[in-house]
Amino acid sequence: MKVAIHQPNFLPYLGFFDKCDYADVVILYDSAQFSKNDFQNRNRLRKSVGWRWITIPVSYKFKDSIAKVRFASNRWQCEHLAIIEQNYNRATHYKKYISSLMRLYNASGDSLANFNMSLIKFFFDELGIKKKIILSSELGISSSSTQALVDMCKKVGATEYVSGVDGRNYLDLKLFKKENFKVAFQEYQHPIYNQCYSGFEPHMSILDLLFNKGPNSLNIIRSGRNYL
């Protein structure tokens, strides 16, 4: 059984969803330490020329887990929706998804992790990814670094861990080998598709693909699949 473990990022990019689709079980690592200026509270949107960041203002203490991060204001939701409309109202499938997205934003609560997970589940449903999602905070893991990943794999009965390409730089592979776990490294080959503006910008949020390509999005995501 293949397991993917990843932080519950905000509006993740295509490679995140390919990893989830490739795995049998997805663990959202909400007990990981929050990382400022990472993709946990911001991501990229296409605009007429190039791209821009869209960021959730957050309040947290040093070493807080993602699960403990709260929103720093109650005005960002309207600002986000206005930015999304400004940049994507011309996209072919914008009207198909925007009402559901607005409902999620309006019910965002005060927890970054919970909001991100509600978005991820929404994208799973719309893309057609039918995989079990488990929160790391529910597994009772007290270890850290590579050992935490190994322990999570053991908890859910995994035989293979699906890692991002950067895992080669920080994973202690001996710990996986000790437990007879295989490790697959994702080397995602980002697909090119028609965006609502001229030219192509890779590594945009999943919103870019969904608004532009709609029901064909999962096929496009899978076209970049590459695991070693």
BALOBA-1460 file (C-alpha; in Angstrom, 3 decimals):
// residues 228
<rec num="1" residu="m" x="0.000" y="0.000" z="0.000"/>
<rec num="2" residu="k" x="1.411" y="3.351" z="-1.065"/>
<rec num="3" residu="v" x="1.156" y="6.291" z="1.355"/>
<rec num="4" residu="a" x="1.702" y="9.976" z="0.572"/>
<rec num="5" residu="i" x="2.377" y="12.336" z="3.490"/>
<rec num="6" residu="h" x="2.159" y="16.067" z="2.893"/>
<rec num="7" residu="q" x="1.396" y="19.269" z="4.765"/>
<rec num="8" residu="p" x="-2.180" y="20.509" z="4.191"/>
<rec num="9" residu="n" x="-1.124" y="23.300" z="1.833"/>
<rec num="10" residu="f" x="-3.318" y="26.147" z="0.637"/>
<rec num="11" residu="l" x="-4.671" y="25.678" z="-2.905"/>
<rec num="12" residu="p" x="-1.851" y="23.227" z="-3.789"/>
<rec num="13" residu="y" x="-0.240" y="22.894" z="-7.199"/>
<rec num="14" residu="l" x="-0.765" y="20.019" z="-9.648"/>
<rec num="15" residu="g" x="2.056" y="17.809" z="-8.364"/>
<rec num="16" residu="f" x="0.452" y="17.614" z="-4.919"/>
<rec num="17" residu="f" x="-2.712" y="16.155" z="-6.438"/>
<rec num="18" residu="d" x="-0.782" y="13.739" z="-8.630"/>
<rec num="19" residu="k" x="0.981" y="12.402" z="-5.542"/>
<rec num="20" residu="c" x="-2.354" y="11.984" z="-3.759"/>
<rec num="21" residu="d" x="-3.896" y="10.288" z="-6.801"/>
<rec num="22" residu="y" x="-0.885" y="7.963" z="-7.161"/>
<rec num="23" residu="a" x="-0.987" y="6.874" z="-3.506"/>
<rec num="24" residu="d" x="-3.550" y="4.609" z="-1.868"/>
<rec num="25" residu="v" x="-3.771" y="6.626" z="1.358"/>
<rec num="26" residu="v" x="-3.063" y="10.312" z="1.975"/>
<rec num="27" residu="i" x="-1.851" y="11.578" z="5.353"/>
<rec num="28" residu="l" x="-2.166" y="15.326" z="5.803"/>
<rec num="29" residu="y" x="0.680" y="16.294" z="8.122"/>
<rec num="30" residu="d" x="-1.151" y="18.905" z="10.195"/>
<rec num="31" residu="s" x="1.101" y="18.219" z="13.216"/>
<rec num="32" residu="a" x="4.163" y="19.430" z="11.272"/>
<rec num="33" residu="q" x="5.664" y="22.772" z="12.302"/>
<rec num="34" residu="f" x="4.189" y="25.747" z="10.465"/>
<rec num="35" residu="s" x="6.665" y="27.293" z="8.033"/>
<rec num="36" residu="k" x="6.399" y="31.018" z="7.334"/>
<rec num="37" residu="n" x="6.479" y="32.070" z="3.668"/>
<rec num="38" residu="d" x="5.872" y="28.504" z="2.512"/>
<rec num="39" residu="f" x="2.834" y="27.119" z="0.691"/>
<rec num="40" residu="q" x="0.826" y="26.435" z="3.829"/>
<rec num="41" residu="n" x="-0.866" y="29.851" z="3.708"/>
<rec num="42" residu="r" x="-0.112" y="31.156" z="0.215"/>
<rec num="43" residu="n" x="0.011" y="30.077" z="-3.403"/>
<rec num="44" residu="r" x="0.284" y="31.377" z="-6.970"/>
<rec num="45" residu="l" x="-2.473" y="32.616" z="-9.265"/>
<rec num="46" residu="r" x="-2.118" y="33.447" z="-12.953"/>
<rec num="47" residu="k" x="-2.747" y="37.032" z="-14.024"/>
<rec num="48" residu="s" x="-2.759" y="38.738" z="-17.418"/>
<rec num="49" residu="v" x="1.027" y="39.107" z="-17.324"/>
<rec num="50" residu="g" x="2.851" y="36.544" z="-15.200"/>
<rec num="51" residu="w" x="1.526" y="35.502" z="-11.803"/>
<rec num="52" residu="r" x="0.919" y="36.782" z="-8.288"/>
<rec num="53" residu="w" x="0.815" y="35.452" z="-4.730"/>
<rec num="54" residu="i" x="-2.457" y="35.059" z="-2.857"/>
<rec num="55" residu="t" x="-1.813" y="34.880" z="0.894"/>
<rec num="56" residu="i" x="-3.855" y="34.167" z="4.021"/>
<rec num="57" residu="p" x="-2.793" y="36.405" z="6.955"/>
<rec num="58" residu="v" x="-2.099" y="34.158" z="9.940"/>
<rec num="59" residu="s" x="-1.326" y="34.345" z="13.636"/>
<rec num="60" residu="y" x="1.022" y="31.804" z="15.210"/>
<rec num="61" residu="k" x="3.881" y="31.294" z="17.652"/>
<rec num="62" residu="f" x="7.316" y="29.966" z="16.794"/>
<rec num="63" residu="k" x="7.275" y="26.161" z="16.548"/>
<rec num="64" residu="d" x="3.464" y="26.009" z="16.396"/>
<rec num="65" residu="s" x="2.109" y="23.090" z="14.406"/>
<rec num="66" residu="i" x="0.008" y="23.856" z="11.340"/>
<rec num="67" residu="a" x="-3.034" y="22.660" z="13.308"/>
<rec num="68" residu="k" x="-2.543" y="25.500" z="15.816"/>
<rec num="69" residu="v" x="-2.311" y="28.347" z="13.274"/>
<rec num="70" residu="r" x="-5.230" y="30.769" z="13.250"/>
<rec num="71" residu="f" x="-6.278" y="33.543" z="10.879"/>
<rec num="72" residu="a" x="-4.959" y="37.004" z="11.712"/>
<rec num="73" residu="s" x="-7.962" y="38.920" z="10.394"/>
<rec num="74" residu="n" x="-11.528" y="38.395" z="9.175"/>
<rec num="75" residu="r" x="-11.304" y="40.449" z="5.978"/>
<rec num="76" residu="w" x="-9.071" y="38.329" z="3.771"/>
<rec num="77" residu="q" x="-11.869" y="36.076" z="2.486"/>
<rec num="78" residu="c" x="-13.577" y="38.855" z="0.518"/>
<rec num="79" residu="e" x="-10.221" y="40.099" z="-0.747"/>
<rec num="80" residu="h" x="-9.306" y="36.617" z="-1.989"/>
<rec num="81" residu="l" x="-12.584" y="36.110" z="-3.800"/>
<rec num="82" residu="a" x="-12.219" y="39.518" z="-5.464"/>
<rec num="83" residu="i" x="-8.687" y="38.657" z="-6.624"/>
<rec num="84" residu="i" x="-9.829" y="35.271" z="-7.922"/>
<rec num="85" residu="e" x="-12.703" y="36.850" z="-9.826"/>
<rec num="86" residu="q" x="-10.464" y="39.557" z="-11.284"/>
<rec num="87" residu="n" x="-7.987" y="37.033" z="-12.625"/>
<rec num="88" residu="y" x="-10.226" y="34.106" z="-13.621"/>
<rec num="89" residu="n" x="-13.698" y="35.367" z="-14.531"/>
<rec num="90" residu="r" x="-12.777" y="34.859" z="-18.208"/>
<rec num="91" residu="a" x="-11.702" y="31.238" z="-17.688"/>
<rec num="92" residu="t" x="-13.874" y="28.637" z="-19.425"/>
<rec num="93" residu="h" x="-15.008" y="26.799" z="-16.281"/>
<rec num="94" residu="y" x="-14.948" y="29.650" z="-13.743"/>
<rec num="95" residu="k" x="-18.736" y="29.722" z="-13.312"/>
<rec num="96" residu="k" x="-18.877" y="25.960" z="-12.751"/>
<rec num="97" residu="y" x="-16.796" y="26.114" z="-9.563"/>
<rec num="98" residu="i" x="-16.916" y="29.628" z="-8.133"/>
<rec num="99" residu="s" x="-20.176" y="29.221" z="-6.153"/>
<rec num="100" residu="s" x="-18.831" y="26.180" z="-4.292"/>
<rec num="101" residu="l" x="-15.536" y="27.943" z="-3.659"/>
<rec num="102" residu="m" x="-17.378" y="30.955" z="-2.251"/>
<rec num="103" residu="r" x="-19.297" y="28.708" z="0.158"/>
<rec num="104" residu="l" x="-16.052" y="27.224" z="1.442"/>
<rec num="105" residu="y" x="-14.550" y="30.680" z="1.922"/>
<rec num="106" residu="n" x="-17.655" y="31.911" z="3.731"/>
<rec num="107" residu="a" x="-17.471" y="28.915" z="6.085"/>
<rec num="108" residu="s" x="-13.709" y="29.170" z="6.612"/>
<rec num="109" residu="g" x="-13.830" y="29.401" z="10.423"/>
<rec num="110" residu="d" x="-10.603" y="30.443" z="12.152"/>
<rec num="111" residu="s" x="-8.259" y="27.463" z="11.585"/>
<rec num="112" residu="l" x="-5.795" y="27.430" z="8.679"/>
<rec num="113" residu="a" x="-5.458" y="23.641" z="8.707"/>
<rec num="114" residu="n" x="-9.205" y="23.039" z="8.742"/>
<rec num="115" residu="f" x="-9.796" y="25.499" z="5.906"/>
<rec num="116" residu="n" x="-7.001" y="24.022" z="3.796"/>
<rec num="117" residu="m" x="-8.324" y="20.518" z="4.375"/>
<rec num="118" residu="s" x="-11.838" y="21.551" z="3.355"/>
<rec num="119" residu="l" x="-10.402" y="22.967" z="0.130"/>
<rec num="120" residu="i" x="-8.347" y="19.822" z="-0.534"/>
<rec num="121" residu="k" x="-11.403" y="17.600" z="-0.039"/>
<rec num="122" residu="f" x="-13.373" y="19.838" z="-2.405"/>
<rec num="123" residu="f" x="-10.676" y="19.509" z="-5.072"/>
<rec num="124" residu="f" x="-10.551" y="15.738" z="-4.544"/>
<rec num="125" residu="d" x="-14.289" y="15.572" z="-5.209"/>
<rec num="126" residu="e" x="-14.165" y="17.790" z="-8.290"/>
<rec num="127" residu="l" x="-11.102" y="16.065" z="-9.746"/>
<rec num="128" residu="g" x="-12.431" y="12.573" z="-9.021"/>
<rec num="129" residu="i" x="-9.648" y="11.548" z="-6.617"/>
<rec num="130" residu="k" x="-11.146" y="8.947" z="-4.301"/>
<rec num="131" residu="k" x="-8.503" y="8.315" z="-1.660"/>
<rec num="132" residu="k" x="-8.708" y="7.996" z="2.104"/>
<rec num="133" residu="i" x="-7.444" y="11.055" z="3.984"/>
<rec num="134" residu="i" x="-5.958" y="10.718" z="7.482"/>
<rec num="135" residu="l" x="-4.702" y="13.549" z="9.715"/>
<rec num="136" residu="s" x="-1.295" y="13.023" z="11.282"/>
<rec num="137" residu="s" x="-2.608" y="14.586" z="14.509"/>
<rec num="138" residu="e" x="-4.983" y="11.624" z="14.830"/>
<rec num="139" residu="l" x="-2.171" y="9.036" z="14.738"/>
<rec num="140" residu="g" x="-0.503" y="9.844" z="18.062"/>
<rec num="141" residu="i" x="2.997" y="10.124" z="16.602"/>
<rec num="142" residu="s" x="5.554" y="11.787" z="18.913"/>
<rec num="143" residu="s" x="8.710" y="11.300" z="16.816"/>
<rec num="144" residu="s" x="10.091" y="13.817" z="14.337"/>
<rec num="145" residu="s" x="11.862" y="14.117" z="10.972"/>
<rec num="146" residu="t" x="12.217" y="10.885" z="8.974"/>
<rec num="147" residu="q" x="11.308" y="8.738" z="11.980"/>
<rec num="148" residu="a" x="7.898" y="10.439" z="12.151"/>
<rec num="149" residu="l" x="7.234" y="9.566" z="8.513"/>
<rec num="150" residu="v" x="8.270" y="5.965" z="9.107"/>
<rec num="151" residu="d" x="6.057" y="5.754" z="12.186"/>
<rec num="152" residu="m" x="3.075" y="7.118" z="10.272"/>
<rec num="153" residu="c" x="3.633" y="4.547" z="7.539"/>
<rec num="154" residu="k" x="3.703" y="1.793" z="10.155"/>
<rec num="155" residu="k" x="0.505" y="3.075" z="11.783"/>
<rec num="156" residu="v" x="-1.503" y="2.815" z="8.576"/>
<rec num="157" residu="g" x="0.025" y="-0.436" z="7.314"/>
<rec num="158" residu="a" x="1.982" y="1.020" z="4.397"/>
<rec num="159" residu="t" x="4.460" y="-0.873" z="2.253"/>
<rec num="160" residu="e" x="5.678" y="2.130" z="0.238"/>
<rec num="161" residu="y" x="6.242" y="5.816" z="1.013"/>
<rec num="162" residu="v" x="5.692" y="8.321" z="-1.798"/>
<rec num="163" residu="s" x="8.114" y="11.241" z="-1.425"/>
<rec num="164" residu="g" x="8.611" y="14.509" z="-3.220"/>
<rec num="165" residu="v" x="11.796" y="14.867" z="-5.230"/>
<rec num="166" residu="d" x="13.454" y="16.945" z="-2.489"/>
<rec num="167" residu="g" x="13.162" y="13.995" z="-0.130"/>
<rec num="168" residu="r" x="16.471" y="12.759" z="-1.501"/>
<rec num="169" residu="n" x="18.113" y="15.717" z="0.233"/>
<rec num="170" residu="y" x="16.763" y="15.204" z="3.751"/>
<rec num="171" residu="l" x="15.299" y="11.705" z="4.249"/>
<rec num="172" residu="d" x="17.236" y="9.117" z="6.234"/>
<rec num="173" residu="l" x="16.519" y="6.244" z="3.850"/>
<rec num="174" residu="k" x="18.093" y="3.715" z="6.197"/>
<rec num="175" residu="l" x="15.088" y="4.093" z="8.506"/>
<rec num="176" residu="f" x="12.709" y="3.114" z="5.706"/>
<rec num="177" residu="k" x="14.931" y="0.215" z="4.683"/>
<rec num="178" residu="k" x="15.009" y="-1.039" z="8.272"/>
<rec num="179" residu="e" x="11.206" y="-1.427" z="8.160"/>
<rec num="180" residu="n" x="11.245" y="-2.883" z="4.605"/>
<rec num="181" residu="f" x="9.407" y="0.129" z="3.189"/>
<rec num="182" residu="k" x="9.939" y="1.034" z="-0.427"/>
<rec num="183" residu="v" x="10.412" y="4.749" z="-1.218"/>
<rec num="184" residu="a" x="9.209" y="6.244" z="-4.505"/>
<rec num="185" residu="f" x="10.393" y="9.728" z="-5.451"/>
<rec num="186" residu="q" x="8.084" y="11.959" z="-7.430"/>
<rec num="187" residu="e" x="9.757" y="13.826" z="-10.294"/>
<rec num="188" residu="y" x="6.698" y="15.557" z="-11.649"/>
<rec num="189" residu="q" x="6.884" y="16.726" z="-15.257"/>
<rec num="190" residu="h" x="4.617" y="19.748" z="-15.247"/>
<rec num="191" residu="p" x="2.106" y="19.562" z="-18.128"/>
<rec num="192" residu="i" x="1.362" y="22.525" z="-20.368"/>
<rec num="193" residu="y" x="-2.277" y="23.477" z="-20.926"/>
<rec num="194" residu="n" x="-4.170" y="26.475" z="-22.259"/>
<rec num="195" residu="q" x="-4.552" y="29.196" z="-19.648"/>
<rec num="196" residu="c" x="-6.938" y="32.132" z="-19.961"/>
<rec num="197" residu="y" x="-4.050" y="34.444" z="-20.847"/>
<rec num="198" residu="s" x="-1.405" y="34.158" z="-23.531"/>
<rec num="199" residu="g" x="1.726" y="32.206" z="-22.766"/>
<rec num="200" residu="f" x="2.045" y="29.585" z="-20.043"/>
<rec num="201" residu="e" x="3.035" y="29.890" z="-16.375"/>
<rec num="202" residu="p" x="3.764" y="26.560" z="-14.602"/>
<rec num="203" residu="h" x="3.345" y="25.752" z="-10.907"/>
<rec num="204" residu="m" x="0.139" y="27.707" z="-10.426"/>
<rec num="205" residu="s" x="-2.465" y="26.762" z="-7.817"/>
<rec num="206" residu="i" x="-4.896" y="23.973" z="-8.705"/>
<rec num="207" residu="l" x="-7.483" y="26.724" z="-9.246"/>
<rec num="208" residu="d" x="-5.745" y="27.696" z="-12.471"/>
<rec num="209" residu="l" x="-6.114" y="24.234" z="-13.986"/>
<rec num="210" residu="l" x="-9.641" y="23.663" z="-12.695"/>
<rec num="211" residu="f" x="-10.976" y="27.010" z="-13.934"/>
<rec num="212" residu="n" x="-9.361" y="26.544" z="-17.335"/>
<rec num="213" residu="k" x="-9.795" y="22.822" z="-18.036"/>
<rec num="214" residu="g" x="-12.670" y="21.733" z="-15.794"/>
<rec num="215" residu="p" x="-13.589" y="18.013" z="-15.931"/>
<rec num="216" residu="n" x="-10.429" y="17.173" z="-17.900"/>
<rec num="217" residu="s" x="-8.167" y="18.410" z="-15.087"/>
<rec num="218" residu="l" x="-7.292" y="15.017" z="-13.596"/>
<rec num="219" residu="n" x="-6.198" y="13.649" z="-16.978"/>
<rec num="220" residu="i" x="-3.900" y="16.653" z="-17.371"/>
<rec num="221" residu="i" x="-2.505" y="16.184" z="-13.857"/>
<rec num="222" residu="r" x="-1.763" y="12.504" z="-14.555"/>
<rec num="223" residu="s" x="0.014" y="13.356" z="-17.806"/>
<rec num="224" residu="g" x="2.922" y="14.755" z="-15.780"/>
<rec num="225" residu="r" x="3.307" y="11.626" z="-13.633"/>
<rec num="226" residu="n" x="6.855" y="10.371" z="-13.084"/>
<rec num="227" residu="y" x="8.050" y="8.290" z="-10.112"/>
<rec num="228" residu="l" x="11.468" y="6.758" z="-9.599"/>
